[in-house]
Amino acid sequence: MQSQIDRRDKMNTQLNDDVNKAREKIERLLRNIEELQHSDSETQLQVRRLERDLREEREKSLRMERELDGWRALRVERGSVLGRGHVGAFSDAGSRRGSSVYGSGEVPQRMPSNTKGFLA
């Protein structure tokens, strides 16, 4: 009878140890799950930030490409205007001096001003 009681006590002690080990393992696993969830949340947040940054950079790139295309079109337009013999922005060909607006080469001269831009 005593040996049965001793065996049962030994089994109870062993079972209690197993239960305690299992509880510790469960606590460790729960902490790991919590850490992984936290890490996953941070990673997802970082991914969303990077996707937003990428989207902003793409939009910026597209805006710059459109602006560049606009400048190119303006340059081509100016080039085609100059190429057809029309007046360019910095050409004397169509200026008052180069045109016959004032007749026989007579060009009005600018008067010196002592008023520095103010009318007297």
Secondary structure, DSSP 4 states (H G I P E B T S, - for coil): -HHHHHHHHHHHHHHHHHHHHHHHHHHHHHHHHHHHHHHHHHHHHHHHHHHHHHHHHHHHHHHHHHHHHHHHHHHHHHHHHHHTTPPPTT-STTSTTTSSTTTTT--PPPPP-SSTT---
